[in-house]
Amino acid sequence: MEQITNTSYIFTKDPISFQFRHHDDTFLSLSTSYRFINMQPYGHGISLVFEGGSLTLAQEGRMFSYRWQGKGIEVKIPIKGRWFGIGELVNQHWDLGRVMIQLSDFLVSDSNPIGLSNIISPILFSDRGEALIVHSPFRLGLNQPPNPRDDLPDYVFAEEIPFDQRPPADIKGNGDGQITFQGDNLSFDLFILDDPVSAHRRVVQEVGHPNRTPPLELFGAPVWTTWAQYKDQINEEIVLDFASQIITSRFPYQVLEIDDRWQTTYGDLEFDEQRFPSPQKMIEQLHQQGFRVTCWVIPFLHPKSKAGMEGAEKGYLVRNQAGEPYLVRWWQGQGFLLDVTNPAAMIWFGKRLQHLQEQTGLDGFKFDGGEAQYVPADAVLHTPGDSRNRYSHAYVDWISRHYSLCEVRTGWQNQTAPLLFRLWDLWSTWGVENGLKAIIPATLQLSLTGYPFTFPDMIGGNGYFTFPKNKFLRSLINRVIIPAIQRRKQEAAGDEDVAVHASDVPEYIAKKAEFGWPDGELMIRWTQLNALLPVMQFSITPWQFGEECADICRKYAELHLKFTPKFEELVKHTAKTGEPIIRPVFFLAPDDPTALDCDQQFLIGDDLLVAPVLEKGARKRDIYFPPGIWRDHWTGEVYEGPQTIEGFPAALDVLPIFHREA
C-alpha cells in the first residue's frame, strides 16, 4: 500500500503536544490541558489516554485518521497556500484563506450571520494535495478575525449584516492564519495526495456520488419560475400571462414553476381558490402549450393551517422540550416545522403531495427550505441525530427517494442524491457578495465537495430590495420602517405570525435598479454565464429591458440547447465516475499558480473553457488558457496554453468560449 511521504510526527509530554508535519511544516497541531496517562501502539498508529478522554491516531496508506473520544478538544491547522472546499458561502471568495470565519457551529444555513449557506460539507482541500473530511459535529474557525462578535444572532433578515461581511475578506492580513476544529468526540480523516485534483478524487471515493441522473430534459430548455418576477403576488391570470409572454417572446422553455403563495395557507398543499379558481384547467392549458408544471413546497406549516393542526395532533412536527410543536421563525414569519426524521410524518407528507398531483395534474415540485438552522438547538426530533445537520440530510434523502422532476436548495452529506441542487437566492448585483461573481466560485466549490448537479438559481438574481450603504439609512430601515411595515401587515391580515418579505417593497421602487432590480446589461451577462452551466432558470423577463436584451438573452438560451448533448453526455459520465461536470481550470494545471487562483473561468469537462464577462461596463477581460491548444468558438482563432491574454475583446453580445483541440 502506498504510504504518505515527506511526513513526520512529534509527540511531547508536560504539556501534552502532538504535531503532524508534512513538507517540513507543521500541518496539524493538538494541545490539551487534560492530564496524560499513557500511550500504547494501536494497529497502524497509537492510542493516547488522557484523564478526560482518549485519542487514536492511525495511518493507512495515504490516509491519516484522528479519533477523539471525550469532551471538547481543539485542533489547529496552519493555513499555508490555498484552501478550497466547504461549499457555498454568502460572500463567495475562492481561496478560503482570504476570508475570516469566527469560531461557530458548522451548520447548514439560510441567511447565516457568518456566511455559511444552504449546501455545505465538512470537507477542505489545500493546493498541495491535502484533504480533510470531518465526520463528527464541530465548530469551525477559519482564519479567525481578531475581534469576533459575541452577539451574533441565529438568523439575520436580508442585509442586517451586509453580505460582504458574511464572511469578511481578510484584506489586511488580520486573521489568525489557522483552521480551527473544536468539538466533542471529534473525528476526521486527513488525506495526503500529490495535488488538489487527486485529493478531490479521493474525497469523492469517500463521500460517494450519484449513480443515477436527474431527468435529462432538465439540462435542456430553460426552466421558468414565477418568483423573482412576481414574488408572492401571483394568481391564475398572472401565471397564464407569464406563460403567454414566454411563448410570444420566442424563448425556449420546458418547466414552469409556480412559486410562493399558490397555497391557501402555508403547509395545506391546496391551491388558494381566490387566487387559483381552477388550477386543474390552468395546468391542462399549460400542458397543452408544452410546459411541464411544478409548484413550490416547504417543510413549514402555518400554526393555524389545517395541516399544522393535524400534524400537531398526530405528532408529525418538530417539538419543544414541553412536547408541543415548536414555533420557529422563517422568512415568511413564524410556523411549525415538519419532522422529516419521522417516517410516519413523511408518509403523511408524501400522500398529501400525491393527492395534490392527482387533483391538479402537477408534474413535480420545487422543494425549498430544509436548512438545519431552522431546527432550534433544544428541539426534539422523532429520530435524534448527532447534529442538527441530520435534519437537512433526512429532508433531501427523502426527496431523492421519491421525486426526480424537482429541485432542492439544501444539502448535508447528500452527495449521492441524483437531484438538482440550487444555490442560495442571489441578489441582482455584480459582486462576489451574493451577486453575479459569486456563481462560478460557488459552483466550483460544490463540484469539489462532491455535488455535480447544481445550478445558480434565477438568471438576473431575485430582484430583492438592496439596502442602502449609508449606515443611518440602513439602521432606519431595520429599526423603524421594517417593524412598522410588519405591524401594519399583521393588523391587516389579522395574523401575528406573518413577517416582512421582499414582496412587501412598494411597487414604485421594487423594480428600480437603484433599489435592487437588475438592468439589461446585468441580465445579458448573467444569461451568458448561465448558458454554459448545466441548467438554466429564468424568472425576471429579459424582454422588459428592451429588444437588444431580449435578442441577446434568447441567443444564449438557444446556445444552451446546442450544448445540451454535451451536458447530457457529461451528466451520464458523472453518474458512472463521480467526475464533476463544471471544473476549476486547475484540473488541467494543478501546479500552476495562475490556474489555482483562477476563480472567474471554468471548464466543462476537460475540453471546453468558458470565460464570461462579469464586470459592469466591461467589453474585454483577461483570459487564462491552461495547457493545450484552444480554438475560439466564434472566430475559430487558435491559442496555445498555458498563457494569459490580457484585454481579450468581448462585446456585449459575446461570451468567450474555447474548445480544446489538443
N, C-alpha and C positions, 0 to 999 in steps of 0.2 A: 504494500500500500504506500502511495506517495506521501511523504512526510512534509510538514511545514519546514521551510528553510529560512535561514537568517533570523532565528528566534532564540531567545534565552529567557530564563526565569530567575527571579531574585526573591528570596523569602528571608525576612529578618524578624526577630522577636524583640520585645521590650523597647519601643512599642511594636505591635504587630504591623507588618507591611508586606504586601505582595505586589510584585511588578512583573508584567509580561512585556518583554522587549522584542521589537521587530524592526529590522533595518537599523539596528543600533540606537533606536529611540524607544523610550518608554511608551508603549502603546496603551496599556491599561494599568491602573493602579488601584489598589484596595487598601484601605486602612480602617481600623476599628478600635474602639476602646474596650471591646469585650476581652476578658482575660483568656489567654491562650492556655489550653490544657495539654493537647498532644497532636502529633502528626503521624500518619501512617500511610503506606502505599495503598492504592486503590485502583485495580485494573491498569489502565494506561495513564494513571495520574496519582494524585494524592488526596487524602481526606484530612482536613484541618478541623479539629474540635475546639470550640470555644465555650466559655461559660454561658453565652447567650445563643448558641446555635452551632451548626456545622456547615463547612464549605467543602464541596467536592470539585476538584479541578482535574479534568481529564482531556487527553488528546487522542484523536483517532484520525490518521491521515492529515488532511489539511483543516480539520475541524477541531476547535478547542472549546470545550463545554464548561460552563460555570453554573453550579447549582448551590444556592444558599438556602438552608432551612433554618428559619428563625425570624425574629423581629427585624425591623428596618435596618438596612445596610446601604451603603453608598459606594458606587463605583464611578471613577472618573477616567475619561479617555481624552488625552490632549488632541485638539483639532490641528492636524498637520495636513497640508494640502487641501484638496477639495472634497466636500462631502455631499452626497445626494441621498434621496430617499424620503421617508415619512409619508409622502403623498401630497395631498392638496393643502396649501396654506392660503390665507386671505391675501397677505402681501407676499406674492409668489416669487421669491428670489430663487435662483438656480443653485448656486453654491450655498449650502446651509450654514457654512461657517461665517457667512456675511450678514446673518441676522442674529438677533438676541431673543431667546425664549427663556423667560424666567421659570424656575422650577415649579411645575404644576402637574396635575393629573393628565396623563396621556389619554385623551377621551375623544371619541367620535363626536363631532360638534356641529351645531348650526350657530352662526354669528357668535363665535367664541371670542372672549376678550384678548387672548394671547395669539389668536390666529389659526389654531387648529381647525380643520374643516371637516367636510362630510365623509370623505373617504381617506382614511389614514391607515398606516401599517407600522408595526414596531420593527422597521427594517431601515438600516442605514448602510451606505456604501462609501468607501473612500476611493480617490482616483488611483491609489496604489494597489487596489485589489482586495482590500479588507472589507468584510461584510459582517454585519451584526443582525441577529434575529432575537428579539426578546420574547420569551414565552409566558411570562407572568405579568400581572398588573404592576404598573410602575409609575413613578413621576419622572418627568423628563425636564432637564435643564440643558439648553443648547446655547453655548457662548453667553452665559447669563449676564444681564445688564448689571451695572454697579449699584443701582438703587432700585431694586424690584419693588413693585407696588404690593402692599398688603391688603388692599381694599378692592381687589378685582371682583366684579360681580360674576355670577354663574352664566348670565346671559346679557347681551347688550342689544339695544334696539338700533338697527341700521348703523349709523355712523356716530353713535355716542362716544366710542373710541375710534378715531379716524383709522381708515383702512391701512394707511402707511405706518401705523403703529401696531399692526397685528400680523406678524411681529415687526418691531422696528429694525431698520437696517443699521449695521454697526459701521457707520461712516468713519468714525474717529478711532476705531480700534479699542473701544472701552470694554468690550465683553471679556469674560474670564478665560476664553480660549479653551474651554473644556466641554465635552459631552458628559452630562451627569445623569446616572440612573440611580433611583432611590426606591426602595420598596421592601415589603416583607416577602420572604420566600423567593427572592429574586433569582430568576433563571434565564440564561441566554446562551446562545452559541455564537462563536466567533469563527469566521472562515478566512483563511489567508490564501488568496489566489494571486494570479500573476497580473491582473489588470481588472478594471471595473466591469468589462464585458463578461469575462469568465466568472467574476463574482456574482453578477446578475443571473447568469445561467445556473449557478449552483443554488442560489436563493429560490429560483423557480422550481428546481428539483425538490426543495424542502417544502415550499408552501403549496405546490401543485398549480395546475392550470385547467381551464375549461376543456373538456373533451367533446363538447358539443358547441355548436354555434348559435347565436341568436338568429331569428328569421333573416335570411339573406336579403329579402326585399327592403329591410330597414337600412341597408347600405346603399340603396339606390336613390330614388327621387326623394326630395326633402320632406321631412315631417313639418306640419304647420300646427301651431298651437295658439289658443286664444289669449294666453296670459299677458304677455308684455304689451300687446296692442290694446287690450280692453280691460286688463286687471280683473276685478271681480264684478264688473258692470256688464254682465253678459245675459243674453236671453236667446230664445229660439230664433227670432228675427235676425239678431246680430250674428249668430253662428252661420245661418244660411247665407247672409250677405257676405260674410268673410269668405266662405267657400266660393261664392259667385265672383268676388274680386280676384281671387287666386286664379280661377279659370279664365276670366276675361283678360287678365294681365299676362296670360300665356306662360306662367311659371309651371315647372313640373311639380307634381305633388303625389302623395300616396296616403299618409295617415293625417287625419285631423284630430287634434286633441282638444277636448272641451275641458277647460281648466276651472279654477275656483268659482264657487257659487252656483253650480248646477243643482246642488242638493237642497232639499227643504231646510234641513238643519245638519250641521256637521256630524257625520257619523251615521246618518239614517240611510244612506245609499238609495235614496229615492229622488227622482227629478222634481224640482220645485214646480208645482202646477201653475203658479202665477207666471213664472219666467219661461217655462217649457210646457205648454199645454198639451202638446202631442209629440213626446220625444221619439216614439217608435216611428211615426211618419217622417219626422225630421231625419232620423238616421237612415231610413229607407231612401229618402231623397238624396242624401249624401252618398250612399252606396251606389245609387244609380248614376251619380256624377263621377264615380270612380274613386271615391275616398273610402278608406277604412277608418273606423271611428273608435277612439278611446276616450276615457274620461279620467279625471284626477281623483286619486284616492289617498287618504291619510289614515294613520292609526289613532287620531284624536277624535273624541266624541264630545259634543256639547253636553254639559250636565243636564240640560232639560230635553235632550233628544230622546226619542223613543228607544233607540238603540242603546243610549247611555244608561237609561233606567233599566232596560232589560239586562245589559251587561253587568250592571252593579248587582242586580238580584241574583244572577247566575254565577257570579264570581269570576267574570271574564276580564276584569280591569286591574291594572296595577293598583296596589293598596298601600295605605299608610300604616303606621305602627298600630293604630287602633282597629285595623281591619276594614276601614272604609275606603271607597275609591279615592285615590289621590288626585286632588285638583292641581294640575300643573299649568304653568304658563307656556304658551306657544305663540307663534307670530300673529294669530288671529284672536288672541285673548287668553281665556282660561278654558281648560277642558279636561276630561278624563283621558286615560291612555290605555289602549288595548294591550292586554298582557300577552304578547306574542310568544312567551315561553310556555303558555298553557295550551296543550293540544286541543282541548275541548273548545277553547276560545277561538282557535284558528279554524276549526271545523265550522263553527258558527259564522265566522267572518267569511270563510270561503263559500258557504251555502248562500249567504246574502249577496255576495258578488255574482255567483252563478245565477241566482234569481233575477238580478238586475240585467244580466246579459240576455237571459231568456225573454224577459219582458220587453226589452228595448232593441235588441239586435247589436249591442255594443261588441266590438271585436277584441278589446283589450283594455289595459289600464296604464295610467301614469302613476306609479307608486311614489309618493312623496313622503318626507319625514322619516322617522325611524332612528334618529340620532340618539346615542346614549346619553347625551347631555340633558335630554328631556326626562330621563329617569332620575328622580331625586336620590341622593345618596342613602337616605334612610327608607327608601321604598321597599315594599315586599312583593316579590315575584313568585309565581307558581313554581318555577324551576330556578332557584338562585344559581348564579354563576360566580366565578371568581372576580368578575369585573362588570360594571355597567355596560361595557362594550359588548357583552354577550347578547344584550337586547338587540343591538344593531345586527349582529351576526344572525340571530334567530329570525329576525324580520326578513332579511334578504334571502336567507336559506329557504324559508317557506315559500317566498315568491318564486324562487328559481325552480322549485319542485312542482309548481302548479301553473305557471304562466310563462309565455315566451314573447308574445307580442306586447311588450311592455318596456318600461324603463324604471330604474331606481336611482336614488341620489345619495345613498349612504353605503358604507361598506366597512366591515371589520372581519378580516380573515375569510373573505368571500371570494378569493381569487379563482376558485374552481367553478363559480357560478356562470353559466352561459347566458349572461344578461348584458344589456346596455347600461353602463354606469354614467350618470350625468354629473358634470361638475356643478359646484355651488352657483347660485344666482349671481351672475356678473352684473356690475353697474355699467352704464353706457359711457365709459371713459376709455382713455388710451393707455393708461399706465399699468405697471405690474401690480399696483394696489387694487386688485379685484377688477381690472379692466382688460382691454384687448391684449396687452402684453403679458398678462398672466396665463393666457391659454396654452402657449407652447410649453413653458416650463412645467406647468401643472400636468399637462398631458404626458410629458416625458417622465416626470416623477412617478406618475401612476403606472406607466409602462414598466419602469424599472422595478417597481414594487409588486408587479405581477398582475396588473389589471389591463388586459389588451383591448377590451371592448369599451371604449369611453367616447364621450362627445361633450363639447363645451356649451351645453345649454343653448340659448337662443341667439341667433345672429343679430348683432347690434346691441346686445345686452338686454336688460329688463326695463330700461327706461324709468328706473326708480328716481325719486327725488334726491338730488345731490345737495348735501348740506353745505352752506357757505363756509369758506375758510376762516372768515372773521370769527374770532373766539366769542365775542359778545353776542353776535347774531346766532351762533351755534348754541350758546347757552340759553339764549332767549327762546329759541325753538324747542329745545329739550325740556326746559324747566317750566315754561309758561304756555306756549302755543300748543304743543302736543297734549299736555294734560287737559287743556281747555277743549280741544277737539274731542278727546276721549270722553269727557263728561257729557258733552252735547250728544255724541253718538250713543252713549249708554242711555241717556234720557229719552232720545228719540226712539230707540229700539226697545226700551223697557227691559234691557238686558245688561246686568252688571258685569258679565263675563266677556263682552266684546272689547277689542283693542283697536288702536290706530294702526292703519296699514298704508302701504304705498297708494292704494286706490282712493284714499281719503284726501289726497292732494287736490286742491281746486283745479278745475278743468283749464282755467285761463293760464295756469303756469305748468300744468302737468306735462305738456308736450312742447316745452321750450328748451332749446339746447342749453341755455344758461342754468337751468334747473334740473338737468339730468337726462333730457331726451337726446338721442343721437342726431347727428346731421348726416347729410348724404355721403360725405367723404368717409365718415366712420363706418356707415353701412357697407360701402363698397369694399373697404379694406378688410372688414370683418368677414364679408362674404367670400372674398378671395382666399383668406386664410382657411376658412371652414370648408371651402370647396375641395381641398386636398386632405381633409381629415375624413375618417370613415363614414360619419353620419352628419348630415346637415339638418338643422332645425330652424325654421323661420317663425316669427310671430309679428314683430314690427314690420309693416309692409314697405318694401323698397319704393313702390310707385308713389308714395306720398311725398317723396323728396325730389320728384321730377323725373322727366323722361330719361335723362342720362343715367341717373342712379338705377332706375328700373332696368334699362338695357344692359348695363354692365353686370348687375347682380343676376339677371336672367342668364347672361352669357356664362357666368361661373356656376350657376346651378345646373346648366346643361353640360358644362365641362365635367362636373362631378359625375354625371351619368356616363360620360365617355371613360372615366376611370373606374367605374363600378366593377367591371370584370376583374380588374387588378385587385380591388379591395376584397371581392368575393374569394379570389384565389388565396390571398393572404389570410383572410379570416379562417378558411378551411385549414391552411397550413398551421396557423396558431393553435387550432383545436387539436392538432396532432403533436405539436412540438413545444408549445408554450412560448415560442419566439414572438416578440412584440410586433405589431403592425407599424406603429409610429415609434421611431428610434432616434436617440441622440446621434448627432453626426460623429461623435467619438466612437461609435460602434465600428467605424471604418478606420479610425486613427486613435486608438486608446492611449497612445503615448504622446500625442501632440497636444501641447498646452492650449493652442488656439482652438482645437476641436473640443477639448474638455471645457472650455469657457463659453462655447457657442450655445446660447440659450434661446435664440430667436430664429433658428432654422431647424429643420428636421428632415429625417429620412423616412420614406415609405418603403419598407423592406430594406434592401441594400442597394437598390438601383434607381431610386427617384429622390432627388434633392429639391426641397421647397424652401424658398426664402422670401416670405411675404413682407410687404412694406407696412411698418407698424408705427410710424411717426406721422403726426398730423402735418399736412402740407408737404411731405417729402415726395419727391419724384425720382429718387435714387436711393440706393443703400449699399453698404459693404456686404460682399458675399464671400464666405469661406468655402472653397472647394476641397473636400477630402481627397485622398489619393484615388486616382483613376482618371479616365477620360470622360468628360461630361458634355453632353450636347444640349443646347438651348432648345426647349420645347417649341418656342415661337419662331426663332430665326434660323435654327439649325447650326449656329456657330458652335465651335468646339473649344473647350477649356480643359487644361490639364492640371490636376491637383497633385500634391497639396499646394495651394496658393490662396491668397485673399485678394480679391479685386475690389478696390475702393471706388465708391460712387457709381456702382453699376446702375444704368438707367432703368427706371420702372415707372412709366407714365401711369396715370390714374387707372387706366383700364388694363394694366399689365401685372400679372403675378409671376415672378421669376420661378420657373420650373426647369429642372435639368434631368436628363436621362443618362445613366452611366452606361457607357459602351465598352469599357474595358477596365 
